[in-house]
Amino acid sequence: DDWQFYNRKRLTELQDIEIKLWEEIVDRKENPTEKILKFIVLPPDLQEEKTKLLSEAFGNWTKVHFNNFIRACAKYGRNEHNKMAKDIGRPVEEVEKYAETFFKEGPNVFSSSEMERHMKQIEKGERRLEEIQRLTAATGQLINMFNNPW
Protein backbone atom coordinates (compact mmCIF):
# COMPACT_ATOMS: atom_id res chain seq x y z
CA ASP A 1 0.00 0.00 0.00
CA ASP A 2 1.28 3.42 -0.97
CA TRP A 3 1.28 4.96 2.51
CA GLN A 4 3.91 2.43 3.65
CA PHE A 5 6.46 3.84 1.16
CA TYR A 6 7.99 0.58 -0.01
CA ASN A 7 10.34 0.80 -2.99
CA ARG A 8 8.03 -1.53 -4.92
CA LYS A 9 9.95 -1.41 -8.17
CA ARG A 10 13.23 -2.61 -6.67
CA LEU A 11 11.57 -5.09 -4.31
CA THR A 12 9.72 -6.62 -7.28
CA GLU A 13 13.02 -6.90 -9.17
CA LEU A 14 14.61 -8.65 -6.18
CA GLN A 15 11.62 -10.96 -5.88
CA ASP A 16 11.93 -11.91 -9.56
CA ILE A 17 15.62 -12.74 -9.02
CA GLU A 18 14.72 -14.73 -5.93
CA ILE A 19 12.07 -16.74 -7.82
CA LYS A 20 14.47 -17.42 -10.66
CA LEU A 21 17.16 -18.65 -8.26
CA TRP A 22 14.61 -20.81 -6.42
CA GLU A 23 13.46 -22.38 -9.66
CA GLU A 24 17.09 -23.18 -10.54
CA ILE A 25 17.49 -24.95 -7.19
CA VAL A 26 14.33 -26.94 -7.81
CA ASP A 27 15.48 -27.83 -11.35
CA ARG A 28 18.77 -29.17 -9.92
CA LYS A 29 16.65 -31.40 -7.68
CA GLU A 30 18.14 -29.96 -4.52
CA ASN A 31 15.78 -30.38 -1.59
CA PRO A 32 16.01 -27.52 0.89
CA THR A 33 12.56 -28.24 2.35
CA GLU A 34 13.94 -29.44 5.69
CA LYS A 35 15.46 -26.04 6.39
CA ILE A 36 13.08 -23.98 4.26
CA LEU A 37 12.22 -21.49 7.01
CA LYS A 38 15.84 -20.32 7.11
CA PHE A 39 16.70 -20.91 3.46
CA ILE A 40 17.95 -17.76 1.73
CA VAL A 41 18.08 -17.88 -2.04
CA LEU A 42 19.49 -14.45 -2.82
CA PRO A 43 23.23 -13.78 -2.72
CA PRO A 44 24.29 -11.94 0.47
CA ASP A 45 24.58 -8.51 -1.18
CA LEU A 46 21.08 -8.69 -2.68
CA GLN A 47 19.63 -10.14 0.52
CA GLU A 48 21.17 -7.25 2.45
CA GLU A 49 19.68 -4.77 -0.03
CA LYS A 50 16.26 -6.42 0.29
CA THR A 51 16.43 -6.31 4.08
CA LYS A 52 17.48 -2.64 3.96
CA LEU A 53 14.62 -1.72 1.60
CA LEU A 54 12.10 -3.49 3.82
CA SER A 55 13.42 -1.78 6.95
CA GLU A 56 13.31 1.69 5.35
CA ALA A 57 9.59 1.40 4.64
CA PHE A 58 6.77 1.71 7.15
CA GLY A 59 5.37 -1.83 7.07
CA ASN A 60 3.87 -1.49 10.54
CA TRP A 61 1.80 1.58 9.53
CA THR A 62 -1.82 0.82 8.75
CA LYS A 63 -4.31 2.88 6.78
CA VAL A 64 -5.66 4.07 10.15
CA HIS A 65 -2.20 5.37 11.12
CA PHE A 66 -1.91 7.12 7.77
CA ASN A 67 -5.33 8.78 8.08
CA ASN A 68 -4.50 9.84 11.64
CA PHE A 69 -1.22 11.29 10.34
CA ILE A 70 -3.03 13.45 7.78
CA ARG A 71 -5.57 14.61 10.38
CA ALA A 72 -2.84 15.35 12.93
CA CYS A 73 -0.88 17.39 10.37
CA ALA A 74 -4.00 19.47 9.78
CA LYS A 75 -4.81 19.73 13.49
CA TYR A 76 -1.35 20.67 14.82
CA GLY A 77 0.71 21.66 11.76
CA ARG A 78 3.10 19.46 9.83
CA ASN A 79 6.06 20.08 12.15
CA GLU A 80 4.42 19.37 15.52
CA HIS A 81 5.66 15.78 15.69
CA ASN A 82 5.26 15.39 19.47
CA LYS A 83 1.58 16.28 19.37
CA MET A 84 1.02 14.27 16.20
CA ALA A 85 2.63 11.16 17.70
CA LYS A 86 0.05 11.09 20.50
CA ASP A 87 -2.86 11.22 18.04
CA ILE A 88 -1.31 8.65 15.71
CA GLY A 89 -0.19 6.25 18.40
CA ARG A 90 3.38 5.90 17.09
CA PRO A 91 6.73 6.97 18.62
CA VAL A 92 7.83 10.57 17.97
CA GLU A 93 11.00 9.52 16.10
CA GLU A 94 8.94 7.33 13.79
CA VAL A 95 6.45 10.14 13.13
CA GLU A 96 9.34 12.50 12.32
CA LYS A 97 10.78 9.98 9.87
CA TYR A 98 7.34 9.33 8.36
CA ALA A 99 6.62 13.05 7.96
CA GLU A 100 9.97 13.59 6.24
CA THR A 101 9.29 10.66 3.90
CA PHE A 102 5.69 11.72 3.24
CA PHE A 103 6.54 15.27 2.22
CA LYS A 104 9.63 14.23 0.25
CA GLU A 105 8.44 11.03 -1.46
CA GLY A 106 4.66 11.51 -1.38
CA PRO A 107 4.42 13.31 -4.74
CA ASN A 108 6.26 10.38 -6.37
CA VAL A 109 4.24 7.67 -4.63
CA PHE A 110 0.66 8.95 -4.57
CA SER A 111 -1.29 9.99 -7.62
CA SER A 112 -1.34 13.75 -8.14
CA SER A 113 -5.03 13.96 -7.19
CA GLU A 114 -4.46 11.96 -3.99
CA MET A 115 -1.46 14.04 -2.96
CA GLU A 116 -3.31 17.25 -3.78
CA ARG A 117 -6.25 16.13 -1.62
CA HIS A 118 -3.97 15.30 1.33
CA MET A 119 -2.07 18.58 1.00
CA LYS A 120 -5.29 20.63 0.77
CA GLN A 121 -6.51 19.04 4.00
CA ILE A 122 -3.19 19.74 5.75
CA GLU A 123 -2.92 23.30 4.44
CA LYS A 124 -6.52 24.09 5.38
CA GLY A 125 -5.79 23.04 8.95
CA GLU A 126 -2.57 25.06 9.01
CA ARG A 127 -4.42 28.18 7.79
CA ARG A 128 -6.95 27.67 10.59
CA LEU A 129 -4.09 27.46 13.12
CA GLU A 130 -2.55 30.66 11.74
CA GLU A 131 -5.90 32.44 12.03
CA ILE A 132 -6.27 31.32 15.65
CA GLN A 133 -2.75 32.58 16.42
CA ARG A 134 -3.48 35.90 14.72
CA LEU A 135 -6.74 36.37 16.64
CA THR A 136 -5.09 35.40 19.93
CA ALA A 137 -2.30 37.95 19.38
CA ALA A 138 -4.80 40.68 18.40
CA THR A 139 -6.93 39.97 21.48
CA GLY A 140 -3.82 40.15 23.66
CA GLN A 141 -2.88 43.52 22.18
CA LEU A 142 -6.40 44.85 22.73
CA ILE A 143 -6.43 43.76 26.37
CA ASN A 144 -2.98 45.28 26.97
CA MET A 145 -4.29 48.68 25.80
CA PHE A 146 -6.22 49.03 29.07
CA ASN A 147 -4.84 49.32 32.60
CA ASN A 148 -7.39 46.97 34.14
CA PRO A 149 -9.34 45.10 31.49
CA TRP A 150 -11.63 43.50 34.10
C-alpha positions in Angstrom: 0.0 0.0 0.0 1.3 3.4 -1.0 1.3 5.0 2.5 3.9 2.4 3.6 6.5 3.8 1.2 8.0 0.6 0.0 10.3 0.8 -3.0 8.0 -1.5 -4.9 9.9 -1.4 -8.2 13.2 -2.6 -6.7 11.6 -5.1 -4.3 9.7 -6.6 -7.3 13.0 -6.9 -9.2 14.6 -8.6 -6.2 11.6 -11.0 -5.9 11.9 -11.9 -9.6 15.6 -12.7 -9.0 14.7 -14.7 -5.9 12.1 -16.7 -7.8 14.5 -17.4 -10.7 17.2 -18.7 -8.3 14.6 -20.8 -6.4 13.5 -22.4 -9.7 17.1 -23.2 -10.5 17.5 -24.9 -7.2 14.3 -26.9 -7.8 15.5 -27.8 -11.3 18.8 -29.2 -9.9 16.7 -31.4 -7.7 18.1 -30.0 -4.5 15.8 -30.4 -1.6 16.0 -27.5 0.9 12.6 -28.2 2.3 13.9 -29.4 5.7 15.5 -26.0 6.4 13.1 -24.0 4.3 12.2 -21.5 7.0 15.8 -20.3 7.1 16.7 -20.9 3.5 17.9 -17.8 1.7 18.1 -17.9 -2.0 19.5 -14.4 -2.8 23.2 -13.8 -2.7 24.3 -11.9 0.5 24.6 -8.5 -1.2 21.1 -8.7 -2.7 19.6 -10.1 0.5 21.2 -7.3 2.4 19.7 -4.8 0.0 16.3 -6.4 0.3 16.4 -6.3 4.1 17.5 -2.6 4.0 14.6 -1.7 1.6 12.1 -3.5 3.8 13.4 -1.8 6.9 13.3 1.7 5.3 9.6 1.4 4.6 6.8 1.7 7.1 5.4 -1.8 7.1 3.9 -1.5 10.5 1.8 1.6 9.5 -1.8 0.8 8.8 -4.3 2.9 6.8 -5.7 4.1 10.2 -2.2 5.4 11.1 -1.9 7.1 7.8 -5.3 8.8 8.1 -4.5 9.8 11.6 -1.2 11.3 10.3 -3.0 13.4 7.8 -5.6 14.6 10.4 -2.8 15.3 12.9 -0.9 17.4 10.4 -4.0 19.5 9.8 -4.8 19.7 13.5 -1.4 20.7 14.8 0.7 21.7 11.8 3.1 19.5 9.8 6.1 20.1 12.2 4.4 19.4 15.5 5.7 15.8 15.7 5.3 15.4 19.5 1.6 16.3 19.4 1.0 14.3 16.2 2.6 11.2 17.7 0.1 11.1 20.5 -2.9 11.2 18.0 -1.3 8.7 15.7 -0.2 6.3 18.4 3.4 5.9 17.1 6.7 7.0 18.6 7.8 10.6 18.0 11.0 9.5 16.1 8.9 7.3 13.8 6.5 10.1 13.1 9.3 12.5 12.3 10.8 10.0 9.9 7.3 9.3 8.4 6.6 13.1 8.0 10.0 13.6 6.2 9.3 10.7 3.9 5.7 11.7 3.2 6.5 15.3 2.2 9.6 14.2 0.3 8.4 11.0 -1.5 4.7 11.5 -1.4 4.4 13.3 -4.7 6.3 10.4 -6.4 4.2 7.7 -4.6 0.7 8.9 -4.6 -1.3 10.0 -7.6 -1.3 13.7 -8.1 -5.0 14.0 -7.2 -4.5 12.0 -4.0 -1.5 14.0 -3.0 -3.3 17.2 -3.8 -6.3 16.1 -1.6 -4.0 15.3 1.3 -2.1 18.6 1.0 -5.3 20.6 0.8 -6.5 19.0 4.0 -3.2 19.7 5.7 -2.9 23.3 4.4 -6.5 24.1 5.4 -5.8 23.0 9.0 -2.6 25.1 9.0 -4.4 28.2 7.8 -7.0 27.7 10.6 -4.1 27.5 13.1 -2.5 30.7 11.7 -5.9 32.4 12.0 -6.3 31.3 15.7 -2.8 32.6 16.4 -3.5 35.9 14.7 -6.7 36.4 16.6 -5.1 35.4 19.9 -2.3 38.0 19.4 -4.8 40.7 18.4 -6.9 40.0 21.5 -3.8 40.2 23.7 -2.9 43.5 22.2 -6.4 44.8 22.7 -6.4 43.8 26.4 -3.0 45.3 27.0 -4.3 48.7 25.8 -6.2 49.0 29.1 -4.8 49.3 32.6 -7.4 47.0 34.1 -9.3 45.1 31.5 -11.6 43.5 34.1 
